[in-house]
Amino acid sequence: MRAVLAVDQGTTNSKAVLVSETGAILSTGAAPVDIRHPQPGWVEQDAGQIVASVVAAIGACLAGAPDADIVAIGISSQRESMLAWDRRSGAPLGPVVTWQCRRTTAACEALKAAGHEPAVIARTGLPLDPMFPATKARWLLDTHAAGRAAADICLGTVDSWLIWTLSGGAVHATDASNAARTQLYDIAAGRWSEELGALFGVPLAVLPEVHDSAHVFATTRGVPGLPDGLPVAAAIGDSHAALFGHGATRTGDGKVTFGTGSSVMTTIPGFIVPPKGLTTTIAWSLAGVPTFAFEGNILVSASILPWTADLLGLDGVEALLALAASVEDTKGVYLVPAHVGLGAPHWNPAARGLVSGLSFAAGRAHVARAAAMSMALQVEDVFAIVRDNAGQSMGRLYVDGGPSRNAFLMQMVADCLDHPVTTCESAEASARGAAYLAGLAVGIWPDLGAVAALEKHGGTIAPAMADDVRQTTLKGWDEAIGRSTFGT
């Protein structure tokens, strides 16, 4: 059976997934990736180990389906992590400076103080923050490539590093979704920006060529376990890949990935300068046409559940959710999970977690339910801004990640958003998205309709909360958020 090999390179591990032409997962493999913290706030990885983990994951995957006829490779990768390497030897120049790293905080603050942030947001859809790679790129050039000519340096995100290594050093390229996260790419104009390059001190000559997300970037050469000549036919950021993997290709469609935090992404009609609290990005590009999206990242989502279970002396998350489901409301109790500050749309690092609204009528079950509902209420905070600024009605909303399999939690999401949510039956949404794009590029599937027919979704959960109850709930949540940020 023909199949696409999807490489899903994440922050803590690399996965390889074989997806058949019918959409079935034939085999998977995985290998861990180490993270280093050389100084407080610094987070980095080894570029060579990332490649080794990808090779190991591919080997494990192929061992599970030795007879598969692999016709293409697609890459989904962690976003906003930046590295540099020698264009001639391919040797890394310094570490991979990851998306989590804060080493360029001072550089970002200096650019903000100089008044550059509005112009940067207008071109890139991204605020000045060390999460994004532009200031990391300058740090790498200054620290590990000083004195080298631009023509001798390659600088790129993890996808471009993998395209380079899979092609035996023949191709330095990326796709529009990953380029859009670098803060060096003018996403409205669809090009690397001379103005941004000058602002951040990054010569455009070191950057990769930008192509569609579904594109034959290169062919394999010298990759252990793979024949030479396989087309590397897709590249896309992992969160974008999950959105595509759901089949959320119509304007207004969106997804929520629930995990330690949550990623919320919704497609929009075209480039819109993002409202405060959100970012605008290119979700993917097909046939030269970008699909744009709003995105919001929530810092603490499902990780609040084990913390609350421990606080209440319960034996794990299942016990917490059973207790939460035993009552019909929270009796006015709210739990704001600002344990490491608040993410989208508030972006207040000084906010702190709290439980508010306690009374003698409230007990452990109401606190448990408040913890569960905090996941849904944070998503509603993001979607309220999307609804007001997206320029179209909301379309289908898909949910994935471990908590999405819990009907009680997803009913809360539907209720708080007053919008149906659709669950996903299949695993590996990011890998599927990369595989589907690669299959489109090489003609396994003829069009988006054929790809959408592959994806199996679960049931649709409709909202069931009365409107007056919803409005009261949201008002109480807003007041609790205000208390968590008071004085910050």
C-alpha angles and dihedrals in degrees: 000000000000114000143175120230109221119198112202106189110191137175097266103021145012120232132195119200129184111213118190125219088258091056095254120140105237100181143345137203135183142188130186127247122208124231122210129204105194093169135009108288094011117117122179144156138205114258093209092052091052090057092045091051091051091051091048092048091049091050093051091047095050091048088062094054107025094164097054115123102226111204102169146004126228125193127213113178147177110272134232095019110129135199140167130216141178110270093214104041099024090227114149116250101216129324133318102264101214132219090253094057119112099187093117096052092115092051091052092048091051091053090049092050089052089056099248100126100087092053092046092051091047091057103034108022088232132108124231102272133138089240089078120076105234096087090039088055091055090047091052092048093049097042105035108016103040113147095017121121116246089240089064096052134078117196122184153126123275094273091057091048090053093047088051094049096041089052093050091249095307101117135043105191145130138184130253095255093058093039088054090061096054096076088227095086123084098222096191092051094037098228145094106275122236088199094053092044089055093045094052095034096242118138110224090223091077094056127093127253112264121229140165117289089245102053137120097249097173145323126255121265127178097351111152111245096012130091119242116256101041109142116244092214109170142033127179140149114267099244090047090048091055090053091051091044090059090056091244093153102131120092109268095026116129147169140213118210110201119205137113083327128003133248116208119191131171128178118238133196096256143324111328122176100246121254115240111288098026136074131223118223144165106260093194141321125232127180090352094305118115123214110214128209143184114233135193127183121207114203102206119032123130091008088076090068101067089040091055092043089055091045091054094044094246128150099246140305097304090059090047093053092046089053091046091052091052092077129054098223142002097255088237095308119140129187115200108198096208091139092138096022127277125296127196128030098006101040095192111151091185095058115109134204121263145167113226137177097045118166136160087264090064125080141170093293092056092050089049091052091047090055091051093046092051089074092058095041092055090052089051089054088060097041093050088063092043091053092050096048111026097086095226141059120275116267130195116336118207126193129203140165128077098298091053088075091065110089093198092058094044092050087058090053092051091047097048093045093040085222133108118255126206121212125218120235097194129070131227098047094173094049091047091053092053091046093050091051092049090048090052091050094055098036103253087129119029101212148347092279091060090049093048090054090060097060117090116207131189127230127312114245112213124207114260104175118114112246095239090052090049093050092049091048093051092047091052091048092052089052091050091050088052090055092049091054097039112134095008 
